[in-house]
Amino acid sequence: MISVEGLTVAASSPLVQGVSFEICGGERVGLIGESGSGKSLTALALMGLLPEGLSATGEIRFHGKQLLSARERELSRLRGNELAMVFQEPMSALNPLMRAGRQVAESIRLHGGKSRRAASRRAQELLESVQLPDAYRAYPHQLSGGQRQRVMLAIALANDPSLLICDEPTTALDVTVQAQVLDLILTGVTERSTALLFITHDLAVVARVCERVLVMLDGRIVEEGSTREVLTNPAHAYTRKLLAASDLEVA
Ligand SMILES: Nc1ncnc2c1ncn2[C@@H]1O[C@H](COP(=O)(O)OP(=O)(O)OP(=O)(O)O)[C@@H](O)[C@H]1O
């Protein structure tokens, strides 16, 4: 479904180097590694959203299409439709002046060609599916951090994407809220057979959510395997260090 081959992201020097991996339809893959290891830049390169001044080389194929050489018009057609992303900070991704329900509905209308009425109805259903039945008319500032992140999830899943990328979606939330948002992500992708690339530095989250895991260090993938394999029998010294530093108990 998506395959990344020799992805390098560079400013004046390389920040991500020769990264290769594949994600199959419906597969849930974790991307772990310490701060600055290149996880977010890898995700942004997949979305075609790298900050100015950074350039990507290599190959990213999504359903056979080359993304790195795709025109912006093609990429924006894919984003929010086939390819969706949830960021760490929902407030910066939401429009503060637009009611939550309308933001979900707009995302449906932009890609789905539904009538205004049908899109509003679907937006309400999506808000119910993330357990926010009363949020349609709320503005983002009237919602809590966890509620905003659930609105973002409803927007990201609105058009049944084939790949959802989550970049530390629960890091800014309270622990109890984290678990709820994680469950909703898991349910949302499972129901749709959406593949998931989940970026986190929390191994417990990986153990709960992901079937396979990629470990990044200094811009490269240093280990990959099934979550169980990597967490019970890590091959790379860095992965062993990550495991030792976590309080994860792997049976
Ligand atoms: N716009 C930019 N220009 C130059 N360097 C950048 C830019 N964005 C990120 N970097 C650098 O690239 C490296 C990788 O950053 P990235 O954000 O991908 O790390 P990360 O693994 O996602 O970290 P975190 O867990 O803190 O989000 C870091 O050293 C960072 O300082």
The ligand as an SDF file (V2000), in Angstrom:
LIG
                    3D

 31 33  0  0  0  0  0  0  0  0999 V2000
   12.7440   22.7500    9.5410 N   0  0  0  0  0  0  0  0  0  0  0  0
   13.8820   22.2020    9.9780 C   0  0  0  0  0  0  0  0  0  0  0  0
   15.0920   22.6890    9.6070 N   0  0  0  0  0  0  0  0  0  0  0  0
   16.2390   22.1370   10.0520 C   0  0  0  0  0  0  0  0  0  0  0  0
   16.2940   21.0630   10.8700 N   0  0  0  0  0  0  0  0  0  0  0  0
   15.1340   20.5350   11.2750 C   0  0  0  0  0  0  0  0  0  0  0  0
   13.8620   21.0580   10.8470 C   0  0  0  0  0  0  0  0  0  0  0  0
   12.8800   20.3120   11.4110 N   0  0  0  0  0  0  0  0  0  0  0  0
   13.4970   19.3730   12.1540 C   0  0  0  0  0  0  0  0  0  0  0  0
   14.8440   19.4850   12.0720 N   0  0  0  0  0  0  0  0  0  0  0  0
   15.8420   18.6230   12.7310 C   0  0  0  0  0  0  0  0  0  0  0  0
   15.7200   17.3280   12.2000 O   0  0  0  0  0  0  0  0  0  0  0  0
   15.9350   16.3390   13.2000 C   0  0  0  0  0  0  0  0  0  0  0  0
   14.7810   15.3620   13.2280 C   0  0  0  0  0  0  0  0  0  0  0  0
   13.6040   16.0330   13.6580 O   0  0  0  0  0  0  0  0  0  0  0  0
   12.2050   15.3070   13.8960 P   0  0  0  0  0  0  0  0  0  0  0  0
   11.2340   16.3790   14.2720 O   0  0  0  0  0  0  0  0  0  0  0  0
   11.8730   14.4650   12.7350 O   0  0  0  0  0  0  0  0  0  0  0  0
   12.5270   14.3930   15.1470 O   0  0  0  0  0  0  0  0  0  0  0  0
   11.5180   13.4820   15.9840 P   0  0  0  0  0  0  0  0  0  0  0  0
   12.1310   12.1370   16.0560 O   0  0  0  0  0  0  0  0  0  0  0  0
   10.1510   13.5660   15.4250 O   0  0  0  0  0  0  0  0  0  0  0  0
   11.5730   14.1680   17.4000 O   0  0  0  0  0  0  0  0  0  0  0  0
   10.3620   14.4730   18.4380 P   0  0  0  0  0  0  0  0  0  0  0  0
   10.0820   13.1630   19.1070 O   0  0  0  0  0  0  0  0  0  0  0  0
   10.9880   15.4700   19.3620 O   0  0  0  0  0  0  0  0  0  0  0  0
    9.2140   15.0170   17.6570 O   0  0  0  0  0  0  0  0  0  0  0  0
   16.1380   17.0960   14.5060 C   0  0  0  0  0  0  0  0  0  0  0  0
   17.5220   17.1770   14.7570 O   0  0  0  0  0  0  0  0  0  0  0  0
   15.5720   18.4550   14.2250 C   0  0  0  0  0  0  0  0  0  0  0  0
   16.2470   19.4410   14.9580 O   0  0  0  0  0  0  0  0  0  0  0  0
  1  2  1  0
  2  3  1  0
  2  7  2  0
  3  4  2  0
  4  5  1  0
  5  6  2  0
  6  7  1  0
  6 10  1  0
  7  8  1  0
  8  9  2  0
  9 10  1  0
 10 11  1  0
 11 12  1  0
 11 30  1  0
 12 13  1  0
 13 14  1  0
 13 28  1  0
 14 15  1  0
 15 16  1  0
 16 17  2  0
 16 18  1  0
 16 19  1  0
 19 20  1  0
 20 21  2  0
 20 22  1  0
 20 23  1  0
 23 24  1  0
 24 25  2  0
 24 26  1  0
 24 27  1  0
 28 29  1  0
 28 30  1  0
 30 31  1  0
M  END
$$$$
